Amino acid sequence: MILGGIYKGDDFSQVVNECSKEKIKVYSFGKDGAYFSKLFDCTYYRDLNALIKNLVSIVSKTDIILFSPGCASFDQFKNFEERGNNFIELIEHKLNFKGC
């Protein structure tokens, strides 16, 4: 699961518990990604591009990549649509995954 952006004070405790229970690997990015890296005990990347670039050596074609930022996108994108489109482009081009 990929999450990050600008944290708005929401309670992520249930998400942390479920990710831990289900052994979901979490990666964080963006302005408050360092906060999430501590909360989820996960790897932090400065931006989405760097994160996806590093996933190339980690994921396989059968893996599910859940893009669920859970935060505002204004730190790196003009809106959520631009962020989503950027994610799809990165996944399709850097990881050669289709069907996002």
C-alpha positions, 0 to 999 in steps of 0.5 A: 500500500502506498500512502502519503501527502499532507497529513490532516490529523486523521486517526490511522490507528485502525489502518495501522492495525489492519496492515500489521494483521494482514502483513500488508507492506506499506510505503510512504511518500510526500511532505508527511511521509516521514510521519507515516514511516514511523506510524506504519514502520515503513520505508519513506520516499521523498516523492511518488516517482522515487517510490515507484522507481524503487518498487521496480526491484521489489514487486512482481507481476502478481503483486497488488499495488494499492495506491491509497494516499489518505492525505491531501495531494497539494504538496506535490500535485495540483489536485488528486486527479493529477496525483492519480494520473501520475501514479498510473503513468509511473506504474505503466511505464516504470513497472510495465504494469497494465490495467490500473 
